Amino acid sequence: MAKDAYYFSHDSNAKDDPKCVMLIEQLGLEGYGIYWVLIEMLRDQPEYKYPLSLIPAISRRYNTTSEKMKTVIGNYGLFTVDDNDFFSLALMKRMEFYEYKKEISRAAGRKSAQVRALKASSTDVQPTFNSGSTSKVKNSTVDVIKEENIKAVETVDRFEDFWKLYPKKLGKTAALKTWNTLIKNRTSPDDLITASKNYATARKGQEEKFTLQASTFLGPQKRFEDFIKGGTGSDGPNEVNKGNPWDNDPYCIAHSQAE
């Protein structure tokens, strides 16, 4: 089991959120306990969603009734329900932030490994080289290391510039991965930032649920190309990502401030 399998952040004063206050008022601490059991269960799911059809089974497992669980899920605005599943948008946003930080750490780890490899290669100089040649090789390696580190920092910084302008703050980790792929393929970060700004302008005053997630905007179809020169694209209701029902949810738990 992964070492972070049980990790998720939450506010220490979650009990004081108006929705939780009402929950405790009507169902007592049992209701509040049911709420956190459900949150912990969702945390362990790959997409942080759980089938509604399994509510009777989990209610028996945790020695409560399916009616109480359904009440906690449906009556207080703490969860969102679609056709088949329930989920917490607040938890999703918190885990998105957590996964984003992990992705940054992984990228830094990969870069560190490259640096160590370059440093090691700088010591593998053939004995036939004179001291002047050895010095040149080491200096050249150091220059490469510095350049790689600068590029890595600049890539993350430029992505943050893109993200600040982008009109929909969901899917940051997936967007960063797609961004890195584009940068490796020599797409100009300036063009991507310009496209983000123009897309935000095009979407201003329109329903957010029809706004593309950044990973889709930057994805294989390269929707961003329509907005590099101030284009307006062809976004509309048909462009909504139906595969992510929480992406269309109009509200979030009041106590969630994950980003």
C-alpha positions as CSV (number, residue, x, y, z in Angstrom):
1,M,0.0,0.0,0.0
2,A,1.3,3.4,-0.9
3,K,2.6,5.5,2.0
4,D,0.2,8.3,1.3
5,A,-2.8,6.1,0.9
6,Y,-4.5,7.6,4.0
7,Y,-3.5,11.2,3.4
8,F,-5.8,14.2,2.7
9,S,-5.9,17.7,4.1
10,H,-8.9,19.2,5.8
11,D,-9.8,22.2,7.9
12,S,-9.5,21.8,11.7
13,N,-12.7,23.9,12.0
14,A,-14.7,21.9,9.5
15,K,-17.3,21.2,12.2
16,D,-18.1,25.0,12.2
17,D,-19.0,25.1,8.6
18,P,-22.7,26.0,8.4
19,K,-23.5,22.8,6.5
20,C,-21.8,20.7,9.1
21,V,-23.4,22.7,11.9
22,M,-26.8,21.8,10.4
23,L,-25.8,18.2,9.9
24,I,-24.7,17.9,13.6
25,E,-27.9,19.7,14.8
26,Q,-30.1,17.2,13.0
27,L,-28.2,14.0,13.1
28,G,-25.8,14.5,16.0
29,L,-22.2,13.4,16.0
30,E,-23.3,10.2,14.4
31,G,-24.1,12.2,11.3
32,Y,-20.8,14.0,11.4
33,G,-19.0,10.7,11.8
34,I,-20.8,9.3,8.8
35,Y,-19.7,12.4,6.8
36,W,-16.0,11.8,7.6
37,V,-16.3,8.0,6.9
38,L,-17.7,8.9,3.4
39,I,-14.9,11.4,2.8
40,E,-12.2,8.9,3.8
41,M,-13.8,6.3,1.5
42,L,-13.8,8.7,-1.4
43,R,-10.2,9.6,-0.7
44,D,-9.2,5.9,-1.4
45,Q,-11.0,5.7,-4.7
46,P,-9.0,6.3,-7.9
47,E,-11.3,9.1,-9.1
48,Y,-12.5,10.1,-5.6
49,K,-16.1,8.9,-6.5
50,Y,-18.2,6.1,-5.1
51,P,-21.2,4.2,-6.6
52,L,-24.6,5.0,-5.1
53,S,-25.6,1.4,-5.5
54,L,-23.1,0.4,-2.8
55,I,-24.5,2.6,-0.1
56,P,-26.5,-0.2,1.5
57,A,-23.4,-2.4,1.7
58,I,-21.2,0.3,3.2
59,S,-23.9,1.3,5.7
60,R,-23.9,-2.3,7.0
61,R,-20.1,-2.3,7.1
62,Y,-20.0,0.7,9.3
63,N,-23.0,-0.2,11.5
64,T,-25.4,2.4,10.4
65,T,-28.4,2.6,8.0
66,S,-28.5,3.4,4.3
67,E,-31.2,6.0,5.0
68,K,-28.8,7.9,7.3
69,M,-26.0,7.7,4.8
70,K,-28.3,8.9,1.9
71,T,-29.4,11.8,4.1
72,V,-25.8,12.9,4.8
73,I,-25.0,12.6,1.1
74,G,-28.1,14.3,-0.3
75,N,-29.4,16.8,2.2
76,Y,-26.7,19.2,3.3
77,G,-24.8,20.2,0.2
78,L,-21.7,18.4,1.3
79,F,-21.6,16.0,-1.6
80,T,-22.5,16.1,-5.3
81,V,-24.6,13.3,-6.9
82,D,-24.7,12.3,-10.5
83,D,-26.5,9.4,-12.2
84,N,-24.4,6.7,-10.7
85,D,-22.0,8.1,-8.2
86,F,-21.5,10.6,-5.4
87,F,-18.4,12.7,-4.7
88,S,-17.1,15.7,-2.9
89,L,-15.9,18.5,-5.1
90,A,-14.0,20.0,-2.1
91,L,-12.0,16.8,-1.6
92,M,-11.3,16.7,-5.4
93,K,-9.9,20.2,-5.3
94,R,-7.8,19.4,-2.3
95,M,-6.4,16.3,-3.8
96,E,-5.8,18.1,-7.1
97,F,-3.6,20.6,-5.2
98,Y,-1.8,17.7,-3.5
99,E,-1.2,15.8,-6.7
100,Y,0.1,19.0,-8.3
101,K,2.7,19.4,-5.6
102,K,3.7,15.8,-6.0
103,E,4.1,16.2,-9.7
104,I,6.4,19.2,-9.1
105,S,8.4,17.1,-6.6
106,R,8.7,14.3,-9.1
107,A,9.9,16.6,-11.8
108,A,12.5,18.1,-9.5
109,G,13.6,14.5,-8.6
110,R,14.0,13.6,-12.2
111,K,16.0,16.8,-12.8
112,S,18.2,16.0,-9.8
113,A,18.9,12.6,-11.1
114,Q,20.0,14.1,-14.4
115,V,22.2,16.5,-12.6
116,R,23.8,13.7,-10.6
117,A,24.4,11.8,-13.9
118,L,26.0,14.8,-15.5
119,K,28.2,15.3,-12.5
120,A,29.3,11.7,-12.6
121,S,30.1,11.8,-16.3
122,S,32.3,14.8,-15.7
123,T,34.6,12.6,-13.6
124,D,34.8,9.9,-16.2
125,V,37.6,11.6,-18.2
126,Q,40.1,9.4,-20.0
127,P,43.6,9.5,-18.4
128,T,45.0,10.4,-21.8
129,F,43.4,13.9,-21.5
130,N,45.7,16.6,-20.2
131,S,44.6,18.7,-17.3
132,G,43.5,21.5,-19.6
133,S,41.2,19.1,-21.4
134,T,39.8,17.7,-18.2
135,S,39.0,21.2,-16.9
136,K,37.2,22.0,-20.2
137,V,35.1,18.9,-19.9
138,K,34.2,19.7,-16.3
139,N,33.4,23.3,-17.0
140,S,31.2,22.2,-20.0
141,T,29.3,19.8,-17.7
142,V,28.8,22.4,-15.1
143,D,27.4,24.8,-17.7
144,V,25.0,22.1,-18.9
145,I,23.8,21.5,-15.3
146,K,23.2,25.2,-14.8
147,E,21.3,25.5,-18.0
148,E,19.1,22.5,-17.3
149,N,18.3,23.8,-13.8
150,I,17.4,27.2,-15.2
151,K,15.2,25.7,-17.8
152,A,13.4,23.5,-15.3
153,V,12.6,26.5,-13.0
154,E,11.6,28.6,-16.0
155,T,9.2,25.9,-17.2
156,V,7.3,25.8,-13.9
157,D,7.3,29.6,-13.6
158,R,5.9,30.0,-17.1
159,F,3.2,27.4,-16.4
160,E,2.2,29.3,-13.3
161,D,1.9,32.4,-15.5
162,F,-0.3,30.4,-17.9
163,W,-2.4,29.1,-15.0
164,K,-3.0,32.5,-13.4
165,L,-4.7,33.6,-16.6
166,Y,-6.6,30.5,-17.4
167,P,-10.3,30.8,-16.8
168,K,-11.0,27.4,-15.2
169,K,-9.0,26.4,-12.1
170,L,-9.5,22.6,-12.3
171,G,-7.2,19.8,-13.4
172,K,-3.9,21.6,-12.7
173,T,-1.8,18.5,-12.4
174,A,-3.0,17.1,-15.7
175,A,-2.5,20.5,-17.3
176,L,1.1,20.7,-16.1
177,K,1.9,17.3,-17.6
178,T,0.4,18.3,-20.9
179,W,2.3,21.7,-20.7
180,N,5.6,19.8,-20.2
181,T,4.9,17.7,-23.2
182,L,4.3,20.7,-25.4
183,I,7.4,22.5,-24.1
184,K,9.5,19.4,-24.8
185,N,8.1,19.5,-28.4
186,R,9.3,23.1,-28.7
187,T,5.9,24.8,-28.4
188,S,6.5,28.4,-27.4
189,P,5.5,29.1,-23.7
190,D,4.8,32.7,-24.8
191,D,2.2,31.4,-27.3
192,L,0.6,29.2,-24.7
193,I,0.3,32.1,-22.2
194,T,-1.1,34.4,-24.9
195,A,-3.6,31.7,-25.8
196,S,-4.6,31.4,-22.1
197,K,-5.2,35.1,-21.9
198,N,-7.2,35.2,-25.1
199,Y,-9.3,32.2,-24.1
200,A,-10.1,33.8,-20.8
201,T,-11.3,36.9,-22.6
202,A,-13.4,34.8,-25.0
203,R,-15.0,32.9,-22.1
204,K,-15.7,36.0,-20.0
205,G,-19.4,36.3,-19.0
206,Q,-20.1,32.8,-20.2
207,E,-21.0,29.7,-18.2
208,E,-18.0,28.1,-16.6
209,K,-19.3,24.6,-17.1
210,F,-18.7,25.0,-20.9
211,T,-15.2,26.2,-20.4
212,L,-12.5,23.6,-21.3
213,Q,-10.2,22.2,-18.6
214,A,-6.7,23.3,-19.3
215,S,-5.5,19.8,-20.0
216,T,-8.1,19.6,-22.8
217,F,-7.2,23.1,-24.0
218,L,-3.5,22.1,-24.3
219,G,-4.2,18.5,-25.3
220,P,-3.8,16.5,-28.6
221,Q,-6.4,18.6,-30.5
222,K,-4.3,21.7,-29.6
223,R,-7.3,23.9,-29.0
224,F,-4.9,26.6,-27.8
225,E,-3.8,27.2,-31.4
226,D,-7.2,28.9,-32.1
227,F,-6.4,31.5,-29.5
228,I,-2.7,32.4,-30.0
229,K,-3.6,35.3,-32.2
230,G,-6.7,36.5,-30.4
231,G,-9.1,34.0,-31.9
232,T,-12.5,33.4,-30.3
233,G,-12.6,29.6,-31.1
234,S,-15.9,27.8,-31.4
235,D,-16.7,26.9,-27.8
236,G,-20.3,26.2,-26.9
237,P,-22.4,23.8,-25.0
238,N,-21.3,20.9,-27.1
239,E,-17.7,21.4,-25.9
240,V,-18.4,20.4,-22.3
241,N,-16.4,17.5,-21.1
242,K,-19.2,15.0,-20.2
243,G,-16.7,12.5,-18.8
244,N,-16.1,14.7,-15.7
245,P,-19.5,15.4,-14.1
246,W,-17.9,17.3,-11.2
247,D,-16.5,19.7,-13.7
248,N,-20.0,21.0,-14.3
249,D,-21.0,21.3,-10.6
250,P,-22.2,24.8,-9.8
251,Y,-21.0,24.9,-6.2
252,C,-18.3,23.7,-3.8
253,I,-18.3,23.0,-0.1
254,A,-18.0,26.3,1.7
255,H,-15.1,25.3,4.0
256,S,-12.9,24.2,1.1
257,Q,-10.1,26.5,0.4
258,A,-7.7,24.1,-1.2
259,E,-6.3,26.4,-3.8
